[in-house]
Amino acid sequence: MNILFSLVRRNCKIFFKDKGIVLPSLLAPLILLFLFIAFLGNVYRDSIRSVASGFPLSDGAVESIASGWLLSSLLAVCAVTIAFTAATIMVQDKALGQANDLFVTPAPAPLIALAYFLSTFLVTFGVCLIAFAAGLIYVAAAGWHLTAEDLALSLSDLILLVLFGTALASIVCRFVRSQGGMTGIQATVSAAYGFLCGAYMPVGELTEWLRNAIMLLPGTYGTGLLHSHLMGSAIGALAEDGVPPALLSGMREGFDCDLFFFGNAVPEWTSYLVLALAALLLIAVYVLLCIPRKRRR
């Protein structure tokens, strides 16, 4: 256990000492939040008002729904993209030959692999917590409708998504041996993942075949959970403005608080199950990859 703790601490130290990695990791969520607010905020506000046209919606309610969407989308993206940045330590050790030094120590290879996994998870979760706190400040300024239960459920969603992102990044990094290759993968994931998980655009606005394809990806369910827990209370508060339940249900569907798989409603427990099973499956694959070849044979 002491060896594992030392390895995890060593990986975290290397990450936070490299300002070329840590500063972009910390600034990326904040920059993304600013871009969401500056360029997409008005789009979502107009969309909310158009859906509930004919009802005198208060500006506070509209702002609260829009800010909940922005924060949930930000967390859904960062939980995976930051994991690929945090996993750079594994690739960096291989590129610089430091991995060979680790493997000649008394620490067994699976323990070293576990240390990489844990350090990636801790770094990613820490950065996401900072983004979560910054986002909550924006939500509070826009209009607070969140409950203690919403915050607790959102935190559990974030933990599952970070676990999923960590496992995915760890598997990919097992096959990458150069820092240039890792940079290319990070750029690809950062550009594509937000669209693939339904964070940048509601799934319901996509074409049917693309919507069904995206619903096959586990990250979509994590995004839906965050949307539901960070927007649900604000949408429910519109009932005070006279918005009927049927229209509120349509808004929940339109903003991906309620997901549909090939036309069938997806219960919340199913989303948790899909995301948890996907994370466990990826962790199992990572464990198999970390078993020495001779033992595997």
C-alpha positions as CSV (number, residue, x, y, z in Angstrom):
1,M,0.0,0.0,0.0
2,N,2.9,2.4,0.7
3,I,4.3,1.7,-2.7
4,L,1.0,2.4,-4.4
5,F,0.6,5.6,-2.4
6,S,4.1,6.7,-3.3
7,L,3.5,6.0,-7.0
8,V,0.2,7.9,-7.1
9,R,1.8,10.8,-5.3
10,R,4.7,10.8,-7.7
11,N,2.4,10.8,-10.8
12,C,0.3,13.7,-9.4
13,K,3.4,15.7,-8.5
14,I,4.8,15.3,-12.0
15,F,1.4,16.5,-13.5
16,F,1.1,19.5,-11.3
17,K,4.8,20.5,-11.7
18,D,4.5,20.6,-15.5
19,K,2.9,24.0,-16.0
20,G,2.6,23.3,-19.7
21,I,0.0,20.6,-18.8
22,V,-1.6,21.8,-15.7
23,L,-2.4,25.4,-16.7
24,P,-4.3,24.3,-19.9
25,S,-6.1,21.7,-17.9
26,L,-7.3,24.2,-15.3
27,L,-8.0,27.0,-17.8
28,A,-9.8,24.8,-20.4
29,P,-13.0,24.3,-18.4
30,L,-13.1,28.0,-17.4
31,I,-12.5,29.1,-21.0
32,L,-15.2,26.6,-22.2
33,L,-17.6,28.0,-19.7
34,F,-17.0,31.5,-20.9
35,L,-17.5,30.4,-24.5
36,F,-20.7,28.7,-23.6
37,I,-22.0,31.8,-21.9
38,A,-20.8,34.2,-24.6
39,F,-21.9,32.3,-27.7
40,L,-24.5,29.7,-26.7
41,G,-26.3,31.4,-23.8
42,N,-28.6,33.5,-26.0
43,V,-29.3,30.5,-28.2
44,Y,-30.6,28.4,-25.3
45,R,-32.5,31.4,-23.8
46,D,-34.3,32.0,-27.1
47,S,-35.0,28.2,-27.4
48,I,-36.6,28.1,-23.9
49,R,-38.8,31.1,-24.6
50,S,-39.9,29.7,-28.0
51,V,-40.8,26.4,-26.5
52,A,-42.9,28.1,-23.8
53,S,-44.2,30.9,-26.0
54,G,-47.5,32.3,-24.8
55,F,-46.5,32.1,-21.1
56,P,-44.9,35.0,-19.2
57,L,-41.7,33.3,-18.2
58,S,-39.6,35.2,-15.6
59,D,-36.0,36.1,-16.7
60,G,-34.7,34.3,-13.6
61,A,-36.3,31.0,-14.5
62,V,-35.0,31.2,-18.1
63,E,-31.5,32.1,-16.9
64,S,-31.6,29.2,-14.4
65,I,-32.5,26.7,-17.1
66,A,-29.9,28.0,-19.5
67,S,-27.1,28.1,-16.8
68,G,-28.0,24.5,-15.8
69,W,-27.6,23.3,-19.4
70,L,-24.3,25.1,-19.8
71,L,-22.9,23.7,-16.5
72,S,-24.0,20.2,-17.2
73,S,-22.6,20.2,-20.7
74,L,-19.3,21.6,-19.4
75,L,-19.0,18.9,-16.8
76,A,-19.9,16.1,-19.2
77,V,-17.2,17.2,-21.7
78,C,-14.5,17.9,-19.1
79,A,-14.9,14.6,-17.3
80,V,-13.6,12.8,-20.4
81,T,-11.3,15.3,-22.1
82,I,-9.4,16.2,-18.9
83,A,-8.9,12.5,-18.3
84,F,-7.0,12.3,-21.6
85,T,-4.8,15.2,-20.4
86,A,-4.2,13.7,-17.0
87,A,-3.2,10.4,-18.6
88,T,-0.4,12.1,-20.4
89,I,1.9,11.1,-17.5
90,M,1.7,7.5,-18.6
91,V,2.7,8.3,-22.2
92,Q,5.4,10.8,-21.0
93,D,7.1,8.1,-18.9
94,K,7.2,5.8,-21.9
95,A,8.5,8.5,-24.2
96,L,11.2,9.6,-21.8
97,G,12.2,6.0,-20.8
98,Q,11.1,6.6,-17.2
99,A,8.7,3.7,-17.4
100,N,11.6,1.3,-17.8
101,D,13.1,2.6,-14.5
102,L,9.8,2.0,-12.8
103,F,9.5,-1.6,-14.0
104,V,12.9,-2.6,-12.6
105,T,11.8,-1.5,-9.1
106,P,10.3,-4.0,-6.7
107,A,6.9,-2.7,-7.5
108,P,5.0,-5.2,-9.7
109,A,3.8,-4.0,-13.1
110,P,0.0,-4.2,-12.2
111,L,0.6,-2.0,-9.2
112,I,2.3,0.6,-11.4
113,A,-0.6,0.4,-13.8
114,L,-3.0,0.9,-10.9
115,A,-1.1,3.9,-9.8
116,Y,-1.4,5.5,-13.2
117,F,-5.2,4.8,-13.2
118,L,-5.7,6.3,-9.7
119,S,-3.6,9.4,-10.3
120,T,-5.5,10.0,-13.6
121,F,-8.8,9.7,-11.7
122,L,-7.7,12.0,-8.9
123,V,-6.3,14.7,-11.1
124,T,-9.4,14.6,-13.4
125,F,-11.8,14.7,-10.5
126,G,-9.9,17.6,-8.9
127,V,-10.0,19.7,-12.0
128,C,-13.7,18.9,-12.6
129,L,-14.5,19.9,-9.0
130,I,-12.9,23.3,-9.7
131,A,-15.0,23.6,-12.9
132,F,-18.1,22.5,-10.9
133,A,-17.5,25.2,-8.2
134,A,-17.0,27.9,-10.8
135,G,-20.1,26.8,-12.7
136,L,-22.2,26.9,-9.5
137,I,-21.1,30.5,-8.9
138,Y,-22.5,31.3,-12.4
139,V,-25.7,29.4,-11.7
140,A,-26.2,31.2,-8.4
141,A,-25.7,34.6,-10.2
142,A,-28.2,33.6,-12.9
143,G,-30.9,32.2,-10.7
144,W,-30.6,29.4,-8.1
145,H,-33.2,26.6,-8.2
146,L,-30.9,23.6,-7.2
147,T,-31.6,21.5,-4.1
148,A,-29.2,19.6,-1.9
149,E,-30.4,16.4,-3.6
150,D,-29.7,17.9,-7.0
151,L,-26.1,18.7,-6.0
152,A,-25.6,15.3,-4.4
153,L,-26.9,13.5,-7.5
154,S,-24.8,15.8,-9.8
155,L,-21.7,14.9,-7.9
156,S,-22.4,11.2,-8.2
157,D,-23.0,11.7,-12.0
158,L,-19.6,13.5,-12.1
159,I,-17.8,10.7,-10.3
160,L,-19.2,8.0,-12.6
161,L,-18.3,10.1,-15.7
162,V,-14.8,10.7,-14.5
163,L,-14.4,7.0,-13.8
164,F,-15.6,6.3,-17.3
165,G,-13.3,8.9,-18.8
166,T,-10.3,7.7,-16.8
167,A,-10.8,4.1,-17.9
168,L,-11.2,5.1,-21.5
169,A,-8.1,7.3,-21.5
170,S,-6.0,4.7,-19.6
171,I,-6.8,2.1,-22.3
172,V,-6.0,4.4,-25.1
173,C,-2.7,5.5,-23.5
174,R,-1.6,1.9,-23.2
175,F,-1.1,1.9,-27.0
176,V,0.5,5.4,-27.3
177,R,4.2,5.8,-27.0
178,S,4.9,9.3,-28.1
179,Q,3.9,12.7,-26.8
180,G,3.1,13.9,-30.3
181,G,0.6,11.0,-30.7
182,M,-1.0,11.8,-27.4
183,T,-1.4,15.4,-28.4
184,G,-3.2,14.4,-31.6
185,I,-5.5,12.1,-29.6
186,Q,-6.3,14.9,-27.1
187,A,-7.2,17.3,-29.9
188,T,-9.4,14.7,-31.6
189,V,-11.2,13.9,-28.3
190,S,-11.7,17.5,-27.4
191,A,-13.1,18.4,-30.8
192,A,-15.5,15.4,-31.2
193,Y,-16.6,14.2,-27.8
194,G,-18.9,17.1,-27.0
195,F,-20.9,16.4,-30.1
196,L,-20.9,12.6,-29.5
197,C,-22.2,12.8,-26.0
198,G,-25.0,15.4,-26.7
199,A,-23.3,18.2,-24.7
200,Y,-23.2,20.8,-27.4
201,M,-26.6,20.2,-29.0
202,P,-29.7,18.4,-27.7
203,V,-29.9,14.8,-29.0
204,G,-33.6,15.4,-30.0
205,E,-32.5,18.0,-32.5
206,L,-30.4,15.6,-34.5
207,T,-31.6,13.4,-37.4
208,E,-33.1,10.1,-36.3
209,W,-30.3,7.8,-37.4
210,L,-27.7,10.0,-35.7
211,R,-29.8,10.3,-32.6
212,N,-30.1,6.5,-32.4
213,A,-26.4,6.1,-33.0
214,I,-25.5,8.6,-30.2
215,M,-27.8,6.8,-27.8
216,L,-25.6,3.7,-28.2
217,L,-22.7,5.6,-26.5
218,P,-22.4,5.4,-22.7
219,G,-21.3,9.1,-22.4
220,T,-24.7,10.2,-23.6
221,Y,-26.4,8.7,-20.6
222,G,-24.0,10.5,-18.2
223,T,-24.7,13.8,-20.0
224,G,-28.4,13.2,-19.7
225,L,-28.1,12.5,-16.0
226,L,-26.3,15.8,-15.5
227,H,-28.9,17.7,-17.6
228,S,-31.7,16.2,-15.5
229,H,-30.1,17.0,-12.1
230,L,-28.9,20.5,-12.9
231,M,-31.9,21.6,-14.9
232,G,-34.8,19.5,-13.6
233,S,-35.7,21.8,-10.6
234,A,-35.5,24.9,-12.7
235,I,-37.8,23.5,-15.3
236,G,-40.2,22.3,-12.6
237,A,-40.2,25.9,-11.2
238,L,-41.9,27.1,-14.5
239,A,-45.1,25.6,-13.1
240,E,-45.4,28.7,-11.0
241,D,-45.5,30.8,-14.1
242,G,-48.5,28.7,-15.3
243,V,-46.7,26.4,-17.7
244,P,-48.8,23.2,-18.0
245,P,-47.2,19.8,-17.1
246,A,-47.4,18.5,-20.6
247,L,-45.3,21.4,-21.8
248,L,-42.8,20.9,-19.0
249,S,-42.5,17.3,-20.0
250,G,-41.8,18.4,-23.5
251,M,-39.1,20.8,-22.3
252,R,-37.4,18.0,-20.3
253,E,-37.4,15.9,-23.4
254,G,-36.2,18.7,-25.7
255,F,-33.3,19.5,-23.4
256,D,-32.3,15.8,-22.8
257,C,-33.4,15.7,-19.2
258,D,-35.4,12.6,-20.3
259,L,-33.7,10.4,-22.9
260,F,-35.3,8.1,-25.4
261,F,-33.7,5.0,-26.9
262,F,-35.3,4.1,-30.3
263,G,-38.5,5.8,-29.1
264,N,-38.6,4.2,-25.7
265,A,-38.2,6.3,-22.5
266,V,-35.0,5.6,-20.6
267,P,-35.5,5.5,-16.8
268,E,-32.9,7.3,-14.7
269,W,-31.8,4.0,-13.1
270,T,-31.1,2.6,-16.5
271,S,-28.8,5.5,-17.3
272,Y,-26.9,4.9,-14.1
273,L,-26.6,1.2,-14.9
274,V,-25.4,1.8,-18.5
275,L,-22.8,4.3,-17.4
276,A,-21.6,2.1,-14.5
277,L,-21.4,-1.1,-16.6
278,A,-19.5,0.8,-19.3
279,A,-17.0,2.0,-16.7
280,L,-16.6,-1.4,-15.2
281,L,-16.2,-3.0,-18.6
282,L,-13.4,-0.5,-19.6
283,I,-11.7,-1.1,-16.2
284,A,-11.8,-4.8,-16.8
285,V,-10.2,-4.3,-20.3
286,Y,-7.5,-2.1,-18.8
287,V,-6.8,-4.7,-16.1
288,L,-6.4,-7.4,-18.8
289,L,-4.0,-5.2,-20.8
290,C,-1.9,-4.6,-17.6
291,I,-1.5,-8.3,-16.9
292,P,2.0,-9.4,-18.0
293,R,1.9,-11.5,-21.2
294,K,3.5,-14.6,-19.7
295,R,0.9,-14.7,-17.0
296,R,-1.9,-14.2,-19.5
297,R,-0.6,-17.2,-21.6
